[in-house]
Amino acid sequence: MLTSDPALPVTLPASAPTRDRRRAGGLVGAGLLVGGLVLAWCAWEMTSLVTLVRVLLLVAGLLVAINGLGRLAQVVCGKPVDVVFCLAMAWLTLLLAAAALAPWLPLGNHADSVAGLSSPIFAEPGGLGAEHPLGTNNYGLDVLSRTVHGARTSLVVALLAVLIGTVVGGLVGLVSGFVRGATDRVVGILANTLLAVPPLILLIALGTVLEPSVRAIAFALSLLTIPSMVRLARANTITVAQREYVLAARAIGAGQVRLMLREVLPNVLLPVLSLAIVMISVLVVAEASLSFLGIGIEQPEPTWGNMIAEGQGGVMEKHPFIVVVPGICLFLTVFSFNLLGEKAQKRWDPRSAKL
């Protein structure tokens, strides 16, 4: 019996067609999830197949499984779920954890070429439980171990470069946009000068001068971040500095430093951080490009770039896993950071929220 009191909520049971549709959607999602995982598992374990065919089957199985997982999540939550974003965050979490714990994980030889002489060269991926799950390279070094340690190097370089670029560029842009005048003109000229230089040319020039170390490469890559950070921080500072609460604080006698740090900086910080997340993916690719060209981190220290470079000279045609494994990791990492940066911009940057 339904009550006529408008203060009490009325809960109607779900109709039979709705329950049937949800049940059918759940069954389809479960079938796709199980079928995709089975296909991916078979592709992983069937070592007799050509590596490229295994990779294609593995990717197809994972795509089917993701589709099924999305259907199941929608049935459980009652609304669409961004499964791709959730999986991207799971990948970043796994990658960061593996990179941080790499020295303590039970991984194979990743950099000792002398010790690798006792291991088979270009061993095909053996699947889970094998001595070399993802195979070995031309020096007998374990590809899985090199991939994890390469992630450690690539992420450290990218994160350090973004940190330097965000701090330096953000502060310079903040001061430039708040002080204006001659300071703003000089900073604008310098930022536009750096932006006018082709990034690859700039990196190659710096790579030939600086030593191939993590700190030197991070410093070189930070120069790609600083101009964009300066322009974003400056534009947001000019906008925020004209708002009522800043003018009110200035009217009651607040000093310049207090206005910048207490009133302006908190409102400029979030858009800058959202750009910093996107720049991580850009710098991961930039570091891989330098290492691929031979002017970044040198062998035998692994990075994804110099691992991909090992496929030159006809090696990839015979042993595609040498390039496929670090290439997939590079793609997933860049894709995940781009998704995270896009979400952060929509949430933190008011200009992006209006698009």
Buried (B, 14 or more C-beta within 10 A) or exposed (E): EEEEEEEEEEEEEEEEEEEEEBEEBBEBBBEBBEBBBEBBBBBBBEEEBEBEEBBEBBEBBBBBBBBBBBBBBBBEEEEEBEBBBEBBBEBBEEBBEBBBEBEEBEBBBBBEBEEBEEBEBBBBBBBEEBEBBBBBBBBBBBBBBBBBBBBBBBBBBBBBBBBBBBBBBBBBBBBBBBBBEEBBEEBBEBBEEBBEBEBEEBBBEBBEEBEBBBEBBBBBBBBBBBBBBBBBBBBBBBBBBEEEEBEEBBEEEBEEEEBBEEBBBEBBBBBBBBBBBBBBBBBBBBBBBBBBBEBBBEBBBBBBBBBBBBBEEEBBEEBBBBBBBBBBBBEBBBBBBBBBBBBBBEEBBEEBEEE
